[in-house]
Amino acid sequence: MPAPKKITVAAKDQLESAITQYVGKGFTVANRSDRSATMQKRKQFSIPIAIIGFLLCFIGLILYAIWYSMQPDVEVVEIVVV
């Protein structure tokens, strides 16, 4: 698992706001306490992009498959109240 991206906020209401923003981006809450939250987002394979790449050129599909395999499996963000 990659090292979490750390975000600091000044108050608990900002923590709630940051959590809401990341949930809107597709993250889920992995761990939460009064003063911190750890969010994670799993990578997703895009079938439409793969189909377009296949239809346009088989090389596009290969390039997308290489790019996809190089992405981290999970993106982790830790939000902490300081």
SULWO-V773196 format. One record per residue. N is the residue number from 1. RES is the residue in one letter. OMEGA is omega in whole degrees, -180 to 180 (NA if undefined). NEAR is the number of other ideal C-beta (glycine too) atoms within 8 Angstrom. D_LAST is the distance of its C-alpha to the last C-alpha in Angstrom with 1 decimal. Layout:
N/RES/OMEGA/NEAR/D_LAST ; N/RES/OMEGA/NEAR/D_LAST
This chain:
1/M/180/4/24.8 ; 2/P/177/7/22.9 ; 3/A/-178/4/19.6 ; 4/P/171/8/16.8 ; 5/K/-175/8/15.5 ; 6/K/178/7/11.8 ; 7/I/178/9/10.0 ; 8/T/176/8/6.4 ; 9/V/-173/12/6.2 ; 10/A/-175/6/5.5 ; 11/A/-178/7/7.3 ; 12/K/179/8/9.3 ; 13/D/175/6/12.2 ; 14/Q/175/10/10.8 ; 15/L/179/14/10.1 ; 16/E/180/8/13.8 ; 17/S/180/9/15.0 ; 18/A/178/12/13.8 ; 19/I/-180/13/15.4 ; 20/T/179/8/18.4 ; 21/Q/-178/8/18.8 ; 22/Y/175/12/18.8 ; 23/V/177/11/21.2 ; 24/G/178/6/23.3 ; 25/K/177/7/23.5 ; 26/G/178/5/24.9 ; 27/F/173/11/22.0 ; 28/T/179/7/21.9 ; 29/V/180/10/19.3 ; 30/A/-178/7/19.9 ; 31/N/-178/7/17.4 ; 32/R/172/7/15.1 ; 33/S/180/6/13.3 ; 34/D/-173/3/11.5 ; 35/R/179/7/8.0 ; 36/S/175/11/9.2 ; 37/A/175/12/12.5 ; 38/T/-177/13/14.9 ; 39/M/176/15/17.4 ; 40/Q/-180/11/20.8 ; 41/K/179/11/23.8 ; 42/R/177/6/27.2 ; 43/K/-179/10/29.6 ; 44/Q/177/4/32.5 ; 45/F/-179/6/36.0 ; 46/S/-180/7/37.5 ; 47/I/178/6/41.1 ; 48/P/179/6/42.1 ; 49/I/179/8/41.1 ; 50/A/180/12/42.9 ; 51/I/178/8/46.0 ; 52/I/178/9/46.0 ; 53/G/179/12/45.7 ; 54/F/-179/9/48.6 ; 55/L/-179/5/50.7 ; 56/L/-177/6/50.2 ; 57/C/-180/6/50.6 ; 58/F/179/6/50.1 ; 59/I/177/6/48.3 ; 60/G/177/11/45.6 ; 61/L/179/11/45.0 ; 62/I/180/8/45.0 ; 63/L/178/9/42.4 ; 64/Y/179/12/40.2 ; 65/A/177/9/40.5 ; 66/I/179/8/39.6 ; 67/W/-180/8/36.5 ; 68/Y/-178/9/35.5 ; 69/S/-180/6/35.9 ; 70/M/180/5/33.7 ; 71/Q/177/7/30.7 ; 72/P/-179/6/28.1 ; 73/D/-178/6/28.9 ; 74/V/173/10/25.3 ; 75/E/-174/10/22.4 ; 76/V/176/13/19.1 ; 77/V/176/13/15.7 ; 78/E/-180/12/12.4 ; 79/I/-175/15/9.7 ; 80/V/173/10/6.2 ; 81/V/179/12/3.8 ; 82/V/NA/5/0.0
